[in-house]
Amino acid sequence: MNFRLVRTVHLALLLSLFLAVGLVLTACDSTGSNDEPVTAQLRFMHASADAGDLTVLAGGEEVITGVTFNRRPNVNPTVTRPLDVPIAGGIEIRNDAGDLLATIDGSQFEAGEPFLVIVAGGIAAGEETGRDTPQVFVIRDDLPEVASDEVGLRLVHAAAGAPAIDVFWVAPGEEPAEENQLAAAVPFSETLPTSPRGSFDVRTVPAEGRILTVPTAAGPLQLPVGTEGGGALSPGRIITAVAIDTEPGAGFPVAALILVD
C-alpha cells in the first residue's frame, strides 16, 4: 500500500471537512442574531395640533419620544433629526397617553434610504368619517440640487377639515392665472408633485414671487419666495409646506408648517 498516497488523501479530506465547517459557521453567523437590523433613515414631523406629544416605536422598541407640535406653526416646525429606524417590523406612532394613533408598514420604506414621516390631520374633521384621527404621510426625502435662482417646492395637503386646493406660482405684481397654475383640486392627503415612480418629488419655481394656495370658498394661503418681505423664503433652498388644521371651525387655510432644507 502506498502510505504516502493514503496520508495525502486523508489530509485532503480533513482540509475539505474544515473548509465545509467554516462555510457553515460563516453562513450561520451571517443570518444569526449578530446581524444588524435593516434600517431606513427617517425624520418625523409633528403636524397634528390635537395629537399630543408623540412617541415612535419600531419593532416594539422606542425610537424617540416627546416629539411636540409647534403651537406657532408659521415658525420652524418640530422635525426630528434623521434617525436610523428598523423597518423589518411595523412602526407605531403613540401619543403621550400611550394611545396608538397610527401604524406604518415597513414595506413603505427602502433600506438605507431617507424618508420624511408627517403625522397630520385629525382635528377639524370630526364630521367626516375616517378623518378624525391623525393621518401619516410618508415622503421620500432624497432631495435634488436646486439652482441659486430657484426654490424647490413640496406641498402636502394635510388639513383634514379643508376642501381641495388650487396651487399657483405668482410672479411679482401679477395675479393667479391659468398659465401659472401648478395644480388644481388637490384633495386632503395628496402631495404635490408626485413623480412617475410614485414617490414624492420636488418642483422648482423661480426665486421671486409667491406660492398661492386657493381652496374653495376660503381666502388664500401665501408663501412668499425671494428676498422681499420678512417671511420670504430664500432662493437655492427646498421648502416643504404642510397645510394643517389648528383648531375646530377655524376654516382653511389656517396655517402651514414650513420645513426649509
Long-range contacts (C-beta under 8 A, 24 or more apart in sequence): 37-86, 37-88, 38-86, 38-87, 38-88, 38-111, 39-84, 39-85, 39-86, 39-87, 39-111, 39-112, 40-84, 40-85, 40-87, 40-109, 40-110, 40-111, 40-112, 40-113, 40-114, 40-115, 41-82, 41-83, 41-84, 41-85, 41-112, 41-113, 41-114, 41-115, 41-141, 42-82, 42-83, 42-85, 42-109, 42-114, 42-115, 42-116, 42-117, 43-79, 43-80, 43-81, 43-82, 43-83, 43-114, 43-115, 43-116, 43-117, 43-141, 44-79, 44-80, 44-83, 44-117, 44-118, 44-119, 45-77, 45-78, 45-79, 45-80, 45-116, 45-117, 45-118, 45-119, 45-120, 45-242, 45-257, 45-259, 46-70, 46-77, 46-78, 46-119, 47-77, 47-118, 47-119, 47-120, 47-158, 47-242, 47-244, 47-257, 48-119, 48-120, 48-121, 48-122, 48-123, 48-134, 48-244, 49-73, 49-123, 49-244, 49-245, 49-246, 49-247, 50-122, 50-123, 51-95, 51-101, 51-119, 51-122, 51-134, 52-95, 52-96, 52-97, 53-95, 53-96, 54-93, 54-94, 54-95, 54-96, 54-101, 54-119, 55-93, 55-94, 55-95, 55-96, 56-85, 56-91, 56-92, 56-93, 57-91, 57-92, 57-94, 58-85, 58-86, 58-87, 58-89, 58-90, 58-91, 58-92, 59-86, 59-88, 59-89, 59-90, 60-89, 61-86, 63-91, 70-257, 73-244, 73-246, 73-255, 73-256, 73-257, 74-231, 74-255, 74-256, 74-258, 76-258, 76-259, 76-260, 77-242, 77-257, 77-258, 77-259, 79-116, 79-259, 82-114, 87-111, 91-117, 93-119, 93-134, 93-136, 101-133, 101-134, 102-133, 102-134, 102-135, 102-136, 104-136, 104-138, 108-138, 109-138, 113-140, 113-142, 114-140, 114-141, 114-142, 115-139, 115-140, 115-141, 116-140, 116-141, 116-240, 116-259, 118-156, 118-158, 118-242, 120-156, 120-158, 120-159, 120-160, 120-242, 120-244, 121-158, 121-159, 121-160, 121-188, 121-189, 121-244, 121-245, 122-160, 122-245, 123-160, 123-161, 123-245, 123-246, 123-247, 123-248, 124-159, 124-160, 124-161, 124-162, 124-245, 124-247, 124-248, 124-249, 124-250, 125-160, 125-161, 125-245, 126-248, 128-160, 128-161, 131-160, 131-161, 131-188, 132-160, 135-160, 135-189, 137-189, 137-191, 139-191, 139-199, 139-200, 139-240, 140-199, 140-200, 143-202, 143-238, 143-261, 144-202, 144-238, 146-202, 146-204, 146-236, 146-237, 146-238, 147-204, 147-236, 148-207, 148-235, 148-236, 149-206, 149-207, 149-235, 149-236, 150-204, 150-205, 150-206, 150-207, 150-235, 150-236, 151-204, 151-205, 151-206, 151-207, 151-225, 151-233, 151-234, 151-235, 151-236, 151-237, 151-238, 151-239, 152-202, 152-203, 152-204, 152-237, 152-238, 152-239, 153-182, 153-192, 153-202, 153-203, 153-204, 153-205, 153-211, 153-238, 153-239, 153-241, 154-191, 154-192, 154-200, 154-201, 154-202, 154-203, 154-238, 154-239, 154-240, 154-241, 155-183, 155-186, 155-191, 155-192, 155-211, 155-213, 155-240, 155-241, 155-242, 155-243, 156-191, 156-192, 156-240, 156-241, 156-242, 156-243, 157-186, 157-187, 157-188, 157-189, 157-190, 157-191, 157-192, 157-243, 158-188, 158-189, 158-242, 158-243, 158-244, 159-188, 159-243, 159-244, 159-245, 159-252, 159-253, 159-254, 160-188, 160-245, 161-245, 161-248, 161-252, 162-188, 162-215, 162-218, 162-243, 162-245, 162-252, 162-253, 163-215, 163-216, 163-217, 163-218, 163-252, 164-188, 164-215, 164-216, 165-213, 165-214, 165-215, 165-243, 165-252, 165-253, 166-213, 166-214, 166-215, 167-192, 167-211, 167-212, 167-213, 167-214, 168-211, 168-212, 168-213, 168-214, 169-205, 169-206, 169-209, 169-210, 169-211, 169-212, 170-209, 170-210, 170-211, 170-212, 171-206, 171-208, 171-209, 172-208, 172-209, 172-226, 172-228, 174-209, 176-212, 176-214, 182-211, 202-238, 207-235, 207-236, 211-241, 213-243, 213-253, 215-252, 215-253, 218-251, 218-252, 218-253, 219-253, 220-253, 221-253, 221-256, 223-256, 223-258, 233-258, 233-260, 234-260, 237-261
